[in-house]
Amino acid sequence: PLNAARSFVEPVTQGGISCLHPGTQVRMADWSVKALRDIQVGDRVMGVHTDGSYEPAPVTRTFDNGIVPMYLTKFRKAGDKVAALLSTTCHKMLLSVDGGNPAILPVGTEGDSVDSCQTTGPAGFPDRQIRMQHFRRISQEYIGDMQSLDIEIDNDSHLFLLANGLVVSNSKHGAGIGGKRW
């Protein structure tokens, strides 16, 4: 009953459904990679704090948000490399806008210069700090209406690491049907 009430009330208060494509590759606590569609409650992902530190964080809920408009957002990395994210435009991630400090903002945030905060792996970071680098958003295009999934993690910043190094947020979720296995 609680999940049914949430699925009716929370989308109204959320202001938009934040979700990712089911194939999104998530960095797990042991640094392996798992597709979002394969993650279950109790799994541990690599949580990230806004100060750049990281630690394993348990998945507390999963969400199937149905079919929603998805956008492919690309960020230019060093050289010609590109990190991509297939999500809704209201999905939150760690971004820097117009040279400002990193903040948790929607992927579709407007600005002359929108940069992702990207991280690198554990090698060379024994103090559990991730060096944050900024990579310029170079494009964002509508791909189509697709299935969308989400997770909630137990982490104070609600941020977690993707396999491509992008840092995204999904906790304190308000849409979809919590706890439903996709």
C-alpha positions as CSV (number, residue, x, y, z in Angstrom):
1,P,0.0,0.0,0.0
2,L,2.8,2.5,0.8
3,N,4.4,1.9,-2.6
4,A,1.1,2.4,-4.3
5,A,0.6,5.7,-2.5
6,R,4.1,6.8,-3.4
7,S,3.7,6.0,-7.1
8,F,0.6,8.2,-7.2
9,V,1.7,11.1,-5.0
10,E,5.4,11.5,-5.4
11,P,5.6,12.1,-9.1
12,V,3.6,15.2,-8.6
13,T,6.0,16.5,-5.9
14,Q,9.1,15.3,-7.8
15,G,8.6,17.7,-10.7
16,G,10.0,15.1,-13.1
17,I,11.1,11.6,-13.3
18,S,14.8,11.1,-12.9
19,C,16.0,7.8,-14.5
20,L,18.6,6.0,-16.4
21,H,18.6,3.6,-19.3
22,P,18.5,-0.1,-18.1
23,G,21.9,-0.8,-19.8
24,T,23.7,1.9,-17.9
25,Q,26.9,0.5,-16.5
26,V,27.3,1.0,-12.8
27,R,30.6,0.7,-10.9
28,M,30.1,-1.7,-8.0
29,A,31.7,-1.6,-4.6
30,D,34.4,-4.1,-5.6
31,W,35.1,-2.0,-8.8
32,S,33.5,-4.5,-11.1
33,V,30.7,-3.3,-13.5
34,K,27.1,-4.3,-13.6
35,A,24.2,-3.1,-15.9
36,L,21.6,-1.1,-14.0
37,R,18.9,-3.7,-15.0
38,D,20.9,-6.4,-13.1
39,I,21.3,-4.5,-9.8
40,Q,19.1,-5.7,-6.9
41,V,18.3,-4.4,-3.4
42,G,21.3,-5.3,-1.1
43,D,23.9,-5.0,-3.9
44,R,26.7,-2.5,-3.1
45,V,27.7,0.2,-5.5
46,M,30.5,2.6,-5.3
47,G,29.0,5.7,-3.6
48,V,30.7,9.1,-4.0
49,H,30.5,12.1,-1.6
50,T,30.5,15.7,-2.8
51,D,34.0,16.1,-1.4
52,G,35.3,13.5,-3.8
53,S,35.7,10.7,-1.2
54,Y,34.1,7.3,-2.0
55,E,32.9,4.2,-0.2
56,P,30.7,1.3,-0.9
57,A,27.0,2.1,-0.5
58,P,24.1,-0.4,-0.3
59,V,21.2,-0.3,-2.8
60,T,18.1,0.2,-0.7
61,R,15.4,0.3,-3.4
62,T,15.0,-0.2,-7.2
63,F,12.5,1.5,-9.4
64,D,10.9,0.7,-12.8
65,N,9.7,4.1,-14.1
66,G,8.1,2.8,-17.2
67,I,8.6,4.4,-20.7
68,V,9.9,7.9,-20.6
69,P,11.7,10.3,-23.0
70,M,15.5,9.6,-23.0
71,Y,18.3,11.8,-24.1
72,L,21.9,11.0,-24.9
73,T,24.2,13.5,-23.3
74,K,27.9,13.5,-24.3
75,F,30.8,15.0,-22.4
76,R,34.2,15.5,-24.0
77,K,37.0,13.9,-22.0
78,A,40.8,14.4,-22.6
79,G,41.6,14.3,-26.3
80,D,38.8,13.0,-28.5
81,K,37.3,10.6,-25.9
82,V,33.7,11.0,-25.0
83,A,31.7,9.9,-21.9
84,A,28.0,9.4,-22.6
85,L,24.9,9.2,-20.4
86,L,21.5,7.9,-21.6
87,S,18.9,9.4,-19.2
88,T,16.1,11.8,-18.7
89,T,17.1,15.4,-18.7
90,C,16.0,15.9,-15.1
91,H,18.3,13.0,-13.9
92,K,20.8,14.6,-11.5
93,M,24.5,14.3,-11.6
94,L,27.5,16.1,-10.3
95,L,27.9,19.1,-12.6
96,S,29.8,22.4,-12.7
97,V,28.0,25.3,-14.5
98,D,29.8,28.3,-16.0
99,G,33.0,27.5,-13.9
100,G,31.2,27.3,-10.6
101,N,31.7,24.8,-7.8
102,P,30.4,21.2,-8.5
103,A,26.7,20.7,-7.5
104,I,24.1,18.1,-7.8
105,L,22.1,19.3,-10.8
106,P,19.8,17.9,-13.6
107,V,21.6,16.7,-16.7
108,G,19.6,19.2,-18.7
109,T,20.8,22.2,-16.7
110,E,21.3,25.2,-19.0
111,G,24.5,27.3,-19.1
112,D,27.2,28.5,-21.4
113,S,29.5,25.9,-20.0
114,V,28.2,22.8,-18.4
115,D,30.9,20.3,-17.2
116,S,30.5,16.9,-15.7
117,C,32.6,15.9,-12.7
118,Q,34.3,12.7,-13.7
119,T,36.3,10.4,-11.5
120,T,39.0,7.8,-12.0
121,G,39.4,4.4,-10.4
122,P,41.0,3.4,-7.1
123,A,44.6,2.8,-8.4
124,G,46.8,5.6,-7.0
125,F,44.2,6.9,-4.6
126,P,44.9,5.0,-1.3
127,D,43.3,7.8,0.7
128,R,39.9,7.0,-0.8
129,Q,39.8,10.4,-2.6
130,I,38.8,10.6,-6.2
131,R,40.4,13.3,-8.3
132,M,37.5,15.2,-9.9
133,Q,38.0,16.3,-13.4
134,H,35.7,18.5,-15.5
135,F,34.6,17.5,-19.0
136,R,32.5,19.8,-21.1
137,R,29.0,18.8,-22.2
138,I,29.2,18.8,-26.0
139,S,25.7,17.6,-27.0
140,Q,22.4,16.4,-25.8
141,E,19.9,14.8,-28.2
142,Y,16.5,13.1,-27.8
143,I,16.9,9.4,-28.6
144,G,13.3,8.2,-28.0
145,D,10.8,6.9,-25.4
146,M,12.4,4.0,-23.6
147,Q,12.2,1.9,-20.5
148,S,13.7,3.7,-17.5
149,L,15.1,2.3,-14.2
150,D,16.5,3.8,-11.1
151,I,18.1,2.8,-7.8
152,E,18.3,4.4,-4.4
153,I,21.4,4.1,-2.3
154,D,22.3,4.6,1.4
155,N,24.8,7.4,1.1
156,D,24.7,11.0,2.5
157,S,25.1,12.7,-0.9
158,H,23.1,10.1,-2.9
159,L,25.8,10.0,-5.5
160,F,27.2,6.9,-7.2
161,L,29.8,6.1,-9.8
162,L,29.2,4.9,-13.4
163,A,31.7,2.7,-15.2
164,N,32.6,5.6,-17.5
165,G,33.5,7.8,-14.5
166,L,30.5,10.0,-14.5
167,V,29.0,10.7,-11.0
168,V,25.2,10.5,-10.9
169,S,22.5,10.8,-8.2
170,N,19.3,8.7,-7.7
171,S,18.6,8.4,-4.0
172,K,15.6,9.9,-2.2
173,H,13.7,9.0,-5.3
174,G,10.1,9.9,-5.7
175,A,8.7,8.3,-8.9
176,G,8.0,4.8,-10.1
177,I,7.2,1.8,-8.0
178,G,9.8,1.3,-5.2
179,G,11.1,-2.1,-4.5
180,K,9.7,-3.6,-7.7
181,R,12.1,-6.0,-9.4
182,W,12.4,-5.1,-13.1
